[in-house]
Amino acid sequence: MSWTTAIVAATSAAQISSQNVIGKFNEGVNNRNAEVLENEEIAIANKTELELANFDKQFQKLQGSAVVSTNKSGVAYEGSAIRIARANMREKALQENIIKYNSKVAQAQKIEQANFARIKANMARQESKLAMIKTGSSLGMSLLTMSQGTTV
C-alpha cells in the first residue's frame, strides 16, 4: 500500500465519520424541534382551559350585573329580561365553542408541524447514511483505480 492510498483511505474514513456525526446531529435537532412543538400543543390546551375559565368568570359577572340592574330598575325578571338572559346563554355557548375550535385547530397544526419535524429528522439521518455510502464507494473506486494504475 502506497502512502497516497493510505492518505485517500484516511481522509475518506474521516469524511465518513463526520458525515455520520452531522447526520446524527441534524436528526437530534429536528427531533428536539418536534418535542418543542408537541410541548407547544400542550401549552395551547392549557391556555384554552384558562381562557374558558376566565370567559366563564367574566360571563358570570355580566350575568350578575344584568340581574342586579333589572332588579334595581324595579322591572320583574320576565319577558324581555328572560329573552336577553337566554340570548346571552346562547352567545356564551357559541363563544365557548369558538374558543375550543380555535384551540383544536392550533393544536392540530402543532402536531402536524411536530410530525414534519420528525420526518425531517429521519430524512437528515438517511441523507447522511447515503452520503457515507457514496463516500465509501468513492473510496473503493479510488483504491481500485490506484491499484490498477488507470483512471476511470
Helices and strands as residue ranges (DSSP letters): H 3-72, H 80-148
